Amino acid sequence: MDINATLIGQTIAFIVFVWFCMKFVWPPIINAIEERQKKIADGLNAGERAQKDLEKAQEEIAEQLKEAKQQAAEIVEQAKKRGAKIVEEETQRGHEEREKIVASGHEEVTAERNRAREELRKQVAVLAVTGAQKIIEREIDKDAHSDIVEKLVAEL
Amino acid sequence: MISGEQTPTQYIQHHLKNWTVGEGFWAVNVDTILWSVLLGTLFLWSFRKVAKKSSAGVPGKWQCFVEMIVEFVDNSVKESFHGKDKLIAPLALTIFVWIFLMNLMDLVPVDWLPTAAMYIGYWLGFAESPHDIYFKVVPTTDLNTTFALSLSVFALIIIYSIKYKGIKGFTKEMTMNPFNHWTLIPVNFVLESITLLAKPASLALRLFGNLYAGELIFILIAMIGLFQLPAHFAWAVFHILVITLQAFIFMMLTIVYLSMASSEH
């Protein structure tokens, strides 16, 4: 239990141990620990960032979806309007066409009628003249009385 | 208790005596040196193994354990010592683990290693009788070890004081504290010297006292016959606390003393 040269030996041993620890043990271990701590912190940060990005992306998606829906609704609306317009236009045109056809029919009928009447009138005139001729052949000269017959025909 | 022909006093004395080679001051306690160097080497070897392949990747189990201790020491140092210093943290780690391992030898049943050494020594012809061979396995129950540690710390305290405050600052601290008047310089010097010297003395004696007392109680328990088993167990469980605590206290006080030495009052 006395103090003796062991003290010196132990001191030397202690100094050597501390030196060794300082040179070869402590720095690599503490560096690894600190590096790992940094890595973990970075990883956590990255995770958080990714989470935020995801949220943002989801928001964007929702936004875009809403927009797309709106656009689709607009397009449908437009198409409906356009369809209605086309139908209306076609109806209108149909009406017009009909009117036109009817009108031209009328015209044709009228013209036909006029022509027929003219024809008839001529024939009647001829007939009347012929009739009158037949009558007058017995009693009068055809040339002397033709103006009277003409007048009569014009009155028809 | 091993040998019937020993009286209790002889038994206790036998356990408390070092294997000493040489005479007077230049004698060397071979067992103390042997065990402390062995344990110190064990500590450095096992930690170096981790240090060599340490990476920031996924750590192995032993690496985790070592890193836990390193981080614990690092935190203790960071809490008390402000500023950058390459020595204090590894110093604290060495002190903590080395003292812990040396203290841990206390938990090896008291008779095992001394008895083995007794017969091996006798067989190798080191002594006339087995009882002349002494073998103490707990280096921290040797004042030489504890004082070697505390005096090294003491040297560091002085080195740090001079390094951070300069010779002038250190002298001023030694002479102008606590009474800041030139007439009281001798009084101040005496007071400050006592304060300074008390640090290594208290460090060494605290560790030695605790471990020596613990060892003595183990030896006493070893003499009470069959009931020693539960008693041993109980004391060993309690002693685990003492072992760890003493290692921690030594480390913590070293850090505190050094941080005091390197900062102005």
Boltz contact constraints between the chains, C-beta under 6 A:
constraints:
  - contact:
      token1: [A, 4]
      token2: [B, 25]
      max_distance: 6.0
  - contact:
      token1: [A, 4]
      token2: [B, 27]
      max_distance: 6.0
  - contact:
      token1: [A, 5]
      token2: [B, 26]
      max_distance: 6.0
  - contact:
      token1: [A, 5]
      token2: [B, 28]
      max_distance: 6.0
  - contact:
      token1: [A, 6]
      token2: [B, 28]
      max_distance: 6.0
  - contact:
      token1: [A, 6]
      token2: [B, 29]
      max_distance: 6.0
  - contact:
      token1: [A, 6]
      token2: [B, 32]
      max_distance: 6.0
  - contact:
      token1: [A, 6]
      token2: [B, 144]
      max_distance: 6.0
  - contact:
      token1: [A, 7]
      token2: [B, 144]
      max_distance: 6.0
  - contact:
      token1: [A, 7]
      token2: [B, 147]
      max_distance: 6.0
  - contact:
      token1: [A, 7]
      token2: [B, 148]
      max_distance: 6.0
  - contact:
      token1: [A, 9]
      token2: [B, 33]
      max_distance: 6.0
  - contact:
      token1: [A, 10]
      token2: [B, 144]
      max_distance: 6.0
  - contact:
      token1: [A, 10]
      token2: [B, 145]
      max_distance: 6.0
  - contact:
      token1: [A, 10]
      token2: [B, 148]
      max_distance: 6.0
  - contact:
      token1: [A, 11]
      token2: [B, 148]
      max_distance: 6.0
  - contact:
      token1: [A, 11]
      token2: [B, 152]
      max_distance: 6.0
  - contact:
      token1: [A, 13]
      token2: [B, 37]
      max_distance: 6.0
  - contact:
      token1: [A, 14]
      token2: [B, 148]
      max_distance: 6.0
  - contact:
      token1: [A, 14]
      token2: [B, 149]
      max_distance: 6.0
  - contact:
      token1: [A, 14]
      token2: [B, 152]
      max_distance: 6.0
  - contact:
      token1: [A, 17]
      token2: [B, 40]
      max_distance: 6.0
  - contact:
      token1: [A, 17]
      token2: [B, 94]
      max_distance: 6.0
  - contact:
      token1: [A, 18]
      token2: [B, 91]
      max_distance: 6.0
  - contact:
      token1: [A, 18]
      token2: [B, 94]
      max_distance: 6.0
  - contact:
      token1: [A, 20]
      token2: [B, 44]
      max_distance: 6.0
  - contact:
      token1: [A, 21]
      token2: [B, 90]
      max_distance: 6.0
  - contact:
      token1: [A, 21]
      token2: [B, 94]
      max_distance: 6.0
  - contact:
      token1: [A, 22]
      token2: [B, 90]
      max_distance: 6.0
  - contact:
      token1: [A, 24]
      token2: [B, 48]
      max_distance: 6.0
  - contact:
      token1: [A, 25]
      token2: [B, 47]
      max_distance: 6.0
  - contact:
      token1: [A, 25]
      token2: [B, 48]
      max_distance: 6.0
  - contact:
      token1: [A, 25]
      token2: [B, 51]
      max_distance: 6.0
  - contact:
      token1: [A, 26]
      token2: [B, 90]
      max_distance: 6.0
  - contact:
      token1: [A, 28]
      token2: [B, 51]
      max_distance: 6.0
  - contact:
      token1: [A, 28]
      token2: [B, 54]
      max_distance: 6.0
  - contact:
      token1: [A, 29]
      token2: [B, 51]
      max_distance: 6.0
  - contact:
      token1: [A, 29]
      token2: [B, 54]
      max_distance: 6.0
  - contact:
      token1: [A, 29]
      token2: [B, 70]
      max_distance: 6.0
  - contact:
      token1: [A, 32]
      token2: [B, 54]
      max_distance: 6.0
  - contact:
      token1: [A, 32]
      token2: [B, 55]
      max_distance: 6.0
  - contact:
      token1: [A, 32]
      token2: [B, 56]
      max_distance: 6.0
  - contact:
      token1: [A, 33]
      token2: [B, 67]
      max_distance: 6.0
  - contact:
      token1: [A, 35]
      token2: [B, 56]
      max_distance: 6.0
  - contact:
      token1: [A, 36]
      token2: [B, 56]
      max_distance: 6.0
  - contact:
      token1: [A, 39]
      token2: [B, 56]
      max_distance: 6.0
